[in-house]
Amino acid sequence: MWRLIVLAVLLIIIYFLVRNAVRGFFQKSRDVGRVGSGGAPSELVQDPVCGMFVSKEGAYFFRNADRTHFFCGESCRDIYEKKVSSA
């Protein structure tokens, strides 16, 4: 009897795991292309340190005189800031 109960619980757990995985897979495929707020795509800019393309929205930035530079992460921004201040 205990074996049936344990088997039933395991089957229920497996069912929910598979269902959530399938939902997550299809949800991701629908969200492609929706970057930025309001469904409008955000502008991509290239990080001057590592060359990675990042969305302006939510990116790290550094204002230098009249230009604003965008970075993929805080470490790239710090490297660029040190390079500019030493020059």
Short mmCIF file of the C-alpha atoms (twelve columns), coordinates in Angstrom:
data_MODEL
# 
_entry.id   MODEL 
# 
loop_
_atom_site.group_PDB 
_atom_site.id 
_atom_site.type_symbol 
_atom_site.label_atom_id 
_atom_site.label_alt_id 
_atom_site.label_comp_id 
_atom_site.label_asym_id 
_atom_site.label_seq_id 
_atom_site.Cartn_x 
_atom_site.Cartn_y 
_atom_site.Cartn_z 
_atom_site.pdbx_PDB_model_num 
ATOM 1  C CA . MET A 1  0.000  0.000  0.000   1 
ATOM 2  C CA . TRP A 2  2.792  2.433  0.875   1 
ATOM 3  C CA . ARG A 3  4.427  1.750  -2.451  1 
ATOM 4  C CA . LEU A 4  1.300  2.918  -4.286  1 
ATOM 5  C CA . ILE A 5  1.126  6.118  -2.246  1 
ATOM 6  C CA . VAL A 6  4.811  6.912  -2.833  1 
ATOM 7  C CA . LEU A 7  4.430  6.128  -6.544  1 
ATOM 8  C CA . ALA A 8  1.362  8.391  -6.800  1 
ATOM 9  C CA . VAL A 9  3.181  11.267 -5.079  1 
ATOM 10 C CA . LEU A 10 6.205  10.850 -7.364  1 
ATOM 11 C CA . LEU A 11 3.979  10.822 -10.448 1 
ATOM 12 C CA . ILE A 12 2.231  14.005 -9.320  1 
ATOM 13 C CA . ILE A 13 5.577  15.734 -8.729  1 
ATOM 14 C CA . ILE A 14 6.857  14.633 -12.148 1 
ATOM 15 C CA . TYR A 15 3.634  15.845 -13.769 1 
ATOM 16 C CA . PHE A 16 3.977  19.348 -12.283 1 
ATOM 17 C CA . LEU A 17 7.681  19.563 -13.171 1 
ATOM 18 C CA . VAL A 18 7.039  18.609 -16.791 1 
ATOM 19 C CA . ARG A 19 4.040  20.944 -17.035 1 
ATOM 20 C CA . ASN A 20 6.035  23.917 -15.715 1 
ATOM 21 C CA . ALA A 21 8.945  23.140 -18.031 1 
ATOM 22 C CA . VAL A 22 6.664  23.024 -21.063 1 
ATOM 23 C CA . ARG A 23 4.915  26.265 -20.051 1 
ATOM 24 C CA . GLY A 24 8.266  27.982 -19.557 1 
ATOM 25 C CA . PHE A 25 9.469  26.830 -22.965 1 
ATOM 26 C CA . PHE A 26 6.444  28.218 -24.792 1 
ATOM 27 C CA . GLN A 27 6.365  31.415 -22.726 1 
ATOM 28 C CA . LYS A 28 9.971  32.216 -23.699 1 
ATOM 29 C CA . SER A 29 9.213  31.729 -27.379 1 
ATOM 30 C CA . ARG A 30 6.407  34.307 -27.159 1 
ATOM 31 C CA . ASP A 31 8.550  36.910 -25.397 1 
ATOM 32 C CA . VAL A 32 11.229 37.110 -28.092 1 
ATOM 33 C CA . GLY A 33 11.595 40.619 -29.465 1 
ATOM 34 C CA . ARG A 34 9.951  42.370 -26.544 1 
ATOM 35 C CA . VAL A 35 12.814 44.369 -25.099 1 
ATOM 36 C CA . GLY A 36 12.284 47.595 -23.215 1 
ATOM 37 C CA . SER A 37 9.192  49.117 -21.722 1 
ATOM 38 C CA . GLY A 38 5.862  49.331 -23.444 1 
ATOM 39 C CA . GLY A 39 6.740  46.648 -25.980 1 
ATOM 40 C CA . ALA A 40 9.027  49.012 -27.903 1 
ATOM 41 C CA . PRO A 41 12.481 47.618 -28.625 1 
ATOM 42 C CA . SER A 42 15.311 49.331 -26.795 1 
ATOM 43 C CA . GLU A 43 18.319 50.684 -28.677 1 
ATOM 44 C CA . LEU A 44 21.413 48.476 -28.561 1 
ATOM 45 C CA . VAL A 45 24.824 50.043 -28.036 1 
ATOM 46 C CA . GLN A 46 28.295 48.507 -28.002 1 
ATOM 47 C CA . ASP A 47 30.317 48.400 -24.803 1 
ATOM 48 C CA . PRO A 48 33.608 50.200 -25.576 1 
ATOM 49 C CA . VAL A 49 35.606 47.918 -23.239 1 
ATOM 50 C CA . CYS A 50 34.525 44.367 -24.079 1 
ATOM 51 C CA . GLY A 51 32.619 44.963 -27.326 1 
ATOM 52 C CA . MET A 52 29.398 43.366 -26.103 1 
ATOM 53 C CA . PHE A 53 26.102 44.829 -27.343 1 
ATOM 54 C CA . VAL A 54 23.777 45.894 -24.535 1 
ATOM 55 C CA . SER A 55 20.383 47.532 -24.329 1 
ATOM 56 C CA . LYS A 56 20.518 51.180 -23.279 1 
ATOM 57 C CA . GLU A 57 17.681 50.512 -20.898 1 
ATOM 58 C CA . GLY A 58 19.106 49.265 -17.613 1 
ATOM 59 C CA . ALA A 59 22.747 49.448 -18.755 1 
ATOM 60 C CA . TYR A 60 25.564 50.982 -16.736 1 
ATOM 61 C CA . PHE A 61 26.708 54.324 -18.093 1 
ATOM 62 C CA . PHE A 62 29.465 56.899 -17.761 1 
ATOM 63 C CA . ARG A 63 29.087 60.533 -18.832 1 
ATOM 64 C CA . ASN A 64 32.260 62.101 -20.155 1 
ATOM 65 C CA . ALA A 65 32.035 65.743 -21.260 1 
ATOM 66 C CA . ASP A 66 29.287 65.713 -23.906 1 
ATOM 67 C CA . ARG A 67 29.115 61.911 -24.521 1 
ATOM 68 C CA . THR A 68 27.454 59.113 -22.618 1 
ATOM 69 C CA . HIS A 69 29.025 55.656 -22.822 1 
ATOM 70 C CA . PHE A 70 27.035 52.511 -21.985 1 
ATOM 71 C CA . PHE A 71 28.495 49.327 -20.494 1 
ATOM 72 C CA . CYS A 72 27.419 45.721 -19.949 1 
ATOM 73 C CA . GLY A 73 28.490 45.731 -16.316 1 
ATOM 74 C CA . GLU A 74 29.969 47.699 -13.492 1 
ATOM 75 C CA . SER A 75 33.440 46.216 -14.005 1 
ATOM 76 C CA . CYS A 76 33.642 47.416 -17.640 1 
ATOM 77 C CA . ARG A 77 32.469 50.862 -16.574 1 
ATOM 78 C CA . ASP A 78 35.145 51.016 -13.861 1 
ATOM 79 C CA . ILE A 79 37.873 49.939 -16.305 1 
ATOM 80 C CA . TYR A 80 36.811 52.637 -18.773 1 
ATOM 81 C CA . GLU A 81 36.593 55.275 -16.049 1 
ATOM 82 C CA . LYS A 82 40.142 54.443 -14.861 1 
ATOM 83 C CA . LYS A 83 41.413 54.564 -18.456 1 
ATOM 84 C CA . VAL A 84 39.833 57.996 -19.049 1 
ATOM 85 C CA . SER A 85 41.026 59.462 -15.751 1 
ATOM 86 C CA . SER A 86 44.618 58.309 -16.318 1 
ATOM 87 C CA . ALA A 87 44.772 59.774 -19.855 1 
# 
